[in-house]
């Protein structure tokens, strides 16, 4: 009666089951040889090596005969046994030296076979690692979720939850996917190796494993994990730094806003809009009574953005608000700009300069004196009959503040009719880019303000128009505008 040879999968499992006890013999003989060498009992080493070599011979026979062709031949012919002269399995020589691993870690060995776990754990501990072991996949996942491990040595064939499923579960878990996994199995199918590597395993070692190779593969995996852990720590440090800086910038931005006086309705109607292009902008503005008759209105724009620009703008505004320029008449706009130019030379401000429009309204005479240091003109809108609005641009030539030393600035003046609106703004209010990155014309902004600037919700109309022009894109520059109705 002929016997059909088993299929490919059954043969692979059969080789696995036959190799496992032989691997135990090889593993224990290597451990015993190391112990004998460390104890100085070298006379017994030759006998231990004979046992190990015999196990290697048996492995060779398994590899040769437990195959499809070998089983087919065995099914059709009587079985005879002739020991080969040499072992078909070329086992590496036993090394009695036990060099420590270059990197050590906390390792988890997962294998359903008690002897396998004992051999691998003893081998790992001799290399200086701390170890834990699990007899099945469920226990392994439970341990991995409870304690930190640096690497997992995972058997492929286990009952219930096998190595493939454990590997898949680890790589699907955000808390476990970074732990390197080395698959160790007596299964010798190439498909198993490919499946493990594609599933995310760092490496695959067949049993019996070469201790030196095992040490090298573990060292390489631990080094990769060390570098990744270091990278993650750097990222966490960067994130903490960014959060701290964001909080500090937020506090700074709140401070900048806190020094801007609130909108008022008496004795003038004053409101404003302020949208910095970054966390901290370089624009600042304000208004205050110098005395009972003189009311100051001012807006400045520091070159650039960020912390440096914001510090300079806040400092300059506080100087103006506190009136702390010695020898300066703050009722004279030209004298104020001259004092600012002397107090803030750009070579002492990290090469930063600023523009400013500064005006002083004299309430008894309804006269506004104003001066400009490289700033856009203010707009004076005077409502007329039948909804008309007349426009005056309040210009006064003057260069940037801090650029040219010892420069004297002049003032100009004009009368303010009752019900007039004064608009003071930075260049970011009109230097707007369409989605195609083309700039709008300054005249477009002026015409819009003539049409909307005297309406109660005119500044809301302006911010909506700016967003529409930009197509929702962020601003390239700080946006600030101050409106006063006299």
KELUM-955979 format. One record per residue (C-alpha): x, y, z; residue in one letter. Coordinates in steps of 0.2 Angstrom, whole numbers, plus 2048, in hexadecimal, padded with zeros to 3 digits. Layout:
residues N
XYZa/...
//
This chain:
residues 486
800800800x/8078117FBx/80781F807x/804831801x/81183D807x/80B84C812x/80885D80Ax/81486C80Ax/80C87481Ax/80C864823x/81E86181Fx/823872825x/81A86F836x/82285D837x/833864834x/82F872842x/82A86484Ex/83985984Ax/84686784Bx/83F86F85Cx/846861868x/85686085Dx/85887385Fx/856870872x/865865872x/86F871868x/86B880873x/86E877883x/87E86F87Dx/884881879x/87F88788Ax/888879893x/89787B888x/89888D88Ex/8958888A0x/8A387B89Fx/8AF888897x/8AB8958A4x/8AE8888B2x/8BF8828ABx/8B88708A7x/8BE870895x/8C285D895x/8AF85B893x/8AD867884x/8B185A877x/8A284E87Dx/89685D87Dx/89B86286Cx/898850866x/88685186Cx/884861864x/88B85B853x/88084B854x/871857856x/877860847x/87885083Dx/86684C842x/86185D83Cx/86985A82Cx/86084A82Ax/84F85382Dx/853860820x/858853814x/84A846816x/83B85081Dx/83785780Cx/82B8547FEx/83884A7F4x/83F841803x/82E83C80Ax/8298367F8x/83882C7F8x/835825809x/823820804x/8298157F6x/83980D7FDx/83E80480Dx/847810819x/85980D81Dx/864818827x/87681B824x/87E82982Fx/887836824x/899838826x/89784B828x/88885582Fx/87E85D822x/87B86C82Ex/88A877830x/88887D842x/89488B848x/8A1886854x/89D888866x/8A489886Dx/8A989787Fx/8AB8AA880x/89C8B4886x/89E8C6880x/8918D1887x/8858D987Bx/8898EA875x/8778F087Ax/86D8E8887x/85A8E988Ax/84A8E2891x/8468D3886x/8368C9885x/8388B787Ex/8278AF878x/82689C874x/81A88F879x/82888287Cx/82F88388Dx/84087D888x/84188987Ax/83D897886x/84A891893x/858890885x/8558A187Ex/8538AA88Fx/8638A2896x/86B8A8886x/8658B9887x/8698BB899x/87B8B5896x/87C8C4889x/8778D0897x/8658D3893x/8578D38A0x/8498C789Ax/8378C289Cx/82E8B3893x/81D8AF88Ex/81689E889x/8098A487Dx/8048B3872x/7F68BA87Ex/8028BA88Dx/80F8C3882x/8038D187Dx/7FD8D388Fx/80F8D5895x/8148E1887x/8058EC88Cx/80A8EC89Fx/81D8EE89Ex/8298F6892x/8348EB888x/8428EF87Cx/8408E0870x/8358D086Ex/83C8BF868x/82C8B7861x/8298A585Cx/81F8A284Cx/815892850x/80B893860x/7FA88D864x/7EB899864x/7F48A9861x/8038A6856x/8128B1853x/80A8B9843x/7FB8BE84Dx/8058C585Bx/8108CF84Fx/8018D6846x/7F98DB857x/8098E485Cx/80B8ED84Cx/7F98F384Dx/7FB8FA85Fx/80290B85Fx/80A908870x/8128F886Bx/8168FA858x/82790285Cx/82E8F2865x/8398E885Ax/8358D6857x/8418C8852x/8388B884Cx/8408A8851x/83989884Bx/83E886846x/832889837x/83E88A828x/83189081Ax/83789F810x/8248A5810x/8248A6823x/8348B1822x/82C8BD815x/81C8BD81Fx/8248C282Fx/82F8D0827x/8208D781Ex/8168D782Ex/8238E2836x/8308D783Ex/8418DD840x/8498CD83Cx/8478BA83Bx/8528AD842x/85089A83Fx/85388D84Dx/860888851x/86789A852x/87989F852x/87C8A7863x/8888B485Bx/87B8B884Dx/86E8B985Ax/8788C6864x/87B8D0854x/8698D084Fx/8638D5860x/8708E2861x/86B8EA850x/8598EA855x/85C8F2866x/8678FF85Ex/859903852x/84D904861x/85990F86Ax/85B91B85Cx/84891C85Ax/84591E86Dx/85292C86Cx/84993485Dx/838933866x/84093B875x/84794986Ax/83694B862x/82D94C874x/83A958879x/83796386Ax/82496186Dx/82696787Fx/831975879x/82597A86Cx/81697A878x/820984884x/824991877x/812991871x/80C995882x/8199A2884x/8159AA873x/8029A9878x/8069B2888x/8109BF87Ex/8029C1871x/7F69C487Fx/8019D1887x/8039DA876x/7F09DA875x/7EE9E0887x/7F89F0884x/7EC9F5875x/7DEA0087Dx/7CD9F987Bx/7C0A0186Fx/7B7A10876x/7A7A1A872x/7ABA2A87Bx/7B0A37878x/7B5A2F867x/7AFA1F85Fx/7BFA1485Ex/7C0A03858x/7CE9F8850x/7D39E7848x/7E39DE84Bx/7E89CE843x/7FB9C9844x/8029BE836x/80B9B4843x/8099B0856x/8129C1859x/8109CF84Dx/81A9DF84Bx/80B9EB84Bx/8069F585Ax/7FAA0485Cx/7F2A0E86Ax/7E9A1E86Fx/7E9A2887Ex/7E6A3A886x/7F6A44887x/7EDA51891x/7DBA58892x/7DBA5F880x/7E8A54876x/7E4A42871x/7F2A37869x/7EEA2A85Cx/7FDA1F856x/800A0F84Cx/812A07849x/8189F983Ex/8289F0842x/8319E8833x/82F9D5834x/8259CA840x/8289BF84Fx/82F9C2860x/83C9CF85Cx/8309DA852x/8239D885Fx/82F9DD86Dx/8349ED864x/8229F2860x/81D9F0872x/82C9F9878x/829A0886Dx/816A08871x/81AA08883x/826A17881x/818A21878x/80BA1C884x/815A21893x/81CA3088Bx/82EA2B891x/838A34883x/842A4188Cx/840A52885x/832A4D879x/822A57877x/815A49874x/809A5586Dx/814A5885Fx/814A49853x/824A4E84Ax/82DA5085Bx/827A3F860x/82EA36850x/83EA3F852x/840A39864x/83BA2785Fx/848A27851x/856A2C85Dx/850A1F86Ax/84EA1085Ex/85DA10852x/85CA00848x/86F9FC84Bx/8699FA85Ex/8599F185Ax/8609E2850x/85F9EB840x/84C9ED842x/8439FD83Ex/831A0283Ex/824A0E836x/818A18840x/809A2483Dx/807A3084Cx/7F9A3D84Ex/7F3A4885Cx/7E1A4F85Cx/7DEA60864x/7CCA5F86Ax/7C9A7286Cx/7CEA7685Ax/7CAA66852x/7DBA6684Ax/7E5A56847x/7F8A57846x/801A4883Fx/812A4183Ax/818A31831x/827A27831x/827A1D821x/815A18825x/805A17819x/7FBA2781Ax/7EBA27825x/7DBA2981Dx/7CEA37822x/7BDA3381Dx/7B0A4181Ex/79EA3C81Bx/794A48810x/783A4B809x/779A3C802x/785A2F808x/795A36800x/7A6A35808x/7B4A40805x/7C6A39807x/7D6A4180Dx/7E7A3880Ex/7F0A3F81Dx/802A3E817x/812A4581Fx/823A40817x/82FA38823x/83AA29822x/83BA1982Cx/83EA1A83Fx/84FA14844x/857A15833x/85FA26831x/866A2E842x/864A40846x/855A4283Bx/847A4F83Fx/836A4B83Bx/828A58836x/816A5983Ax/807A5D830x/7F5A62835x/7E3A6282Fx/7D2A66836x/7C6A5883Ax/7B4A5B836x/7A7A54842x/7A2A4283Ex/7B3A3F835x/7BBA2E836x/7CEA2B837x/7D5A1B831x/7E7A17836x/7EEA06830x/7FE9FC82Bx/8039F781Ax/7FD9E581Ex/7EB9EC81Dx/7ED9EE80Ax/7FC9E4804x/7F09D5801x/7F49C77F5x/7E69BE7EAx/7E79AB7E9x/7F29AD7D9x/7FE9B77E5x/7FC9C87DCx/7FA9D77E7x/7EB9E27E7x/7ED9F57E3x/7EEA017F2x/7DFA0A7E9x/7D49FB7EBx/7D69FC7FEx/7D3A0F7FEx/7C3A0D7F4x/7BD9FF7FFx/7C0A0A80Fx/7B7A19807x/7A8A0E804x/7A8A04814x/7B3A0E820x/7A5A19828x/799A0B82Ax/797A0483Cx/79D9F3837x/7A99FA82Bx/7B89F1833x/7AF9E0832x/7AC9E3820x/7BE9E681Ex/7C49D6826x/7B79CC81Cx/7BE9D580Cx/7D09D1810x/7CB9BF813x/7C29BE802x/7D19C77F9x/7DD9BA801x/7D29AC7FCx/7D39A680Fx/7E69A580Ex/7F09AB81Ex/7F69BD81Ex/8089C1818x/8099CF824x/8019D6834x/7F09DE831x/7EC9ED83Dx/7E09FB83Ax/7DAA09847x/7CAA13844x/7C5A2284Dx/7B5A2C84Bx/7B6A3E851x/
//
